[in-house]
């Protein structure tokens, strides 16, 4: 009715679209071999099995005797034997029936196989050589001398996947148009693996070379790292003590530093005109920190003070109170947890020669620890005086130490062997500046350092925290600071409208007069006006002192009850 569709769906049992049928065409007429009728044997004719083994899967087919013309579409024709070439009698073979016009006869499923010569073992598929001059696609059939096609009759394969010849596999292909038979059963054991060629060997060699290079690099790197860390085999190795994981005695310098450092801070001050660095220590868990007044003084009223703890934490601080006469100040930090207040000792119990440790930030080197001893006690020290009016002069009845103290140590603690604070490092004696506060010069330590006794500092700190101001003990007289003699002389003339002896003051009540020279306080010699002030300020207001004085060439003693003043 219409031409066949070369792209149509193949009939049932034919190859699927994944295995297109190869082009197959009948050979052109040629001179037939003797005994060949020129026609194809009829369907069902029993043919002898092919002689010789099958060629390997994928091997080229034997040389074709006829060219393979192009396939023009439709189902490829199958070789069938002509009826006149069949032997007399009923043809052995499966019962067949037509399967449609132009299609080969297919064996019914379950039909008995045609009897015929069978072979077993490897000889079953061994091909026999064709006689000379015969068509290579046919072999002679014994008995009639005529050629027969080598292809066996087709039977339906189980499952409907195409005809399978007897013996389990197809005959060897012959001819260029039969190099691929989509209806033949696969070879036993599957397709043979392609032989390994030179390229595979080169790949294995490359992989082996890369693995060897990686192994050599890893080993070389490991050896190099070992040699770099531990040295070569013949390198000289010096003996060394094992790691000392033990602790330190609490009264050793290391033990003292370990206990005291968490409570020591470094103070940085920035003002409008100047800045500076000092030290302080924690007084309580409310964040109060004690330091020197000359450390925080550069901040003035609008400056900034920051506190850095030994662990590295930093916090802003504000001034709670300060006093220039004692050179002490208290600042406070807020919102800081885990504060470690340092315990306070008793400076009156200190003896000369006791070991001490000074902690501070000399030249901004925070957490610096130095050690020494108490060299002397009750050293009258005056510091400050840069303003010229005496309002910034501090008078200290100091503890002297040879522990190195340098600029930046000011305000730091001087602790005893039990890590208790016994003084506040405040001044040094420098070789190039004479006496004075460490803030007044930049000379290094020569082993003459001075600290405010903690007994005096404790009283002042409590007053600064509670009231913001500190009280000073006074005797109510004006001293002649220019007096060159031995002792402290009461001025003979009024200064600035002030009388030498304040009326109603402690001195007037004790009987002091203008021109008296005070030589001793409680039995301790006094050699100048500064020393007298230092001795007085080492006491509290209300304390009673025994004064020894010279009046008119005669020595006499008087008792005086100290008054109180908040003036610097």
Secondary structure, DSSP 8 states (H G I E B T S, - for coil): -----TTS---TTS--TTS--------------TT--SS--BTT-------S----TT------SS------SSS-----B-GGGS-SSS--S--EE--STTS--EE-TT----------GGGGG------TTS-TTEEE-TTT--EEES-----B-TTSS-B--TTSS-----SGGGS--TTS---TT-S------HHHHHHHHHHHHHHHHHHHHHHHHHHHHHHHHH--TT---------------TTSHHHHHHHHGGGEEEEEEE-SS-EEEEEEEE-STT-EEEE-HHHHGGGTTT-EEEEEETTS-EEEEEEEEEETTTTEEEEEE-S--S-----B--GGG--TT-EEEEEE-GGG-TTEEEEEEEEEEEEEEEE--TTSSSTT-EEEEEEEE-S---TT-TT-EEE-TTS-EEEEEEEE-BTTTBSSBGGG------S-EEEEEHHHHHHHHHHHHHHS---EEE-SB-B-TT--SSSEEB-SS-BTTB-SB-TTSHHHHHT--TT-EEEEETTEE--SHHHHHHHHHTS-TT-EEEEEEEETTEEEEEEEE-EEE---
